Amino acid sequence: MVHFAVRDSGIGIAPEDMSRLFLPFSQLDSALSRHHEGTGLGLALVRRLADLHGGSVTVESEVGVGSCFTITLPYHPVAVPPVAPAPPAPPTPPAPPRAGTAGGRILLAEDNEANVLAISEYLNAKGYEVVLAVNGYEALARADTTRPDLILMDIQMPEMDGLEAILRLRDRPDYQKTPIVALTALAMPGDRERCLAAGATAYMTKPISLRGLMALIEQLLQA
Ligand code: MN
């Protein structure tokens, strides 16, 4: 058996309350003004789950001092088969030149740092140069100074959102044909239409599949 013990320094549980402890929707202090939140489901769930695994839950407690809950679960050691050594990798043929996309410059307008990191590292690894902007104003400014081959435009951004930035880009003669991919976490009915109506060439919903994004970028750049 494996024992997991969780100890707290909470209000403690009186012996007469122990029987109600694991009942669903039961709170020892059930007054509306009680200080301790919760649905009273946690311990009931823990007990049910432990039971289903053939285990158990026990509690030791002292009022005003705290409680210690112990979950006991059966442990069955599993013999892990040794991992076979991987066969030697076949020699990789030289990558074919990617006509039309090599050295492409992509403007990524996105305010979420984690997305910026994931997308820009991926694009860098694929051989693209990435220019960053964190809102619509920056996207317009960076576009003018760097002349990107393609623009990835997040829709929800501070200061100026992506829809507005797309509209303003399409207003300029230099950006009539630049592919713009709208990226949105909204995915509400009508989103796609709104993005395309603003002038986006294509539309992707988050979470973005990097591989899918890559395929779309290559398709747009080759078109
Ligand atoms: Mn955003």
Residues whose N, C-alpha, C, O or C-beta is under 5 A from the ligand:
A	BS01	MN	D111 N112 D154 Q156 M157
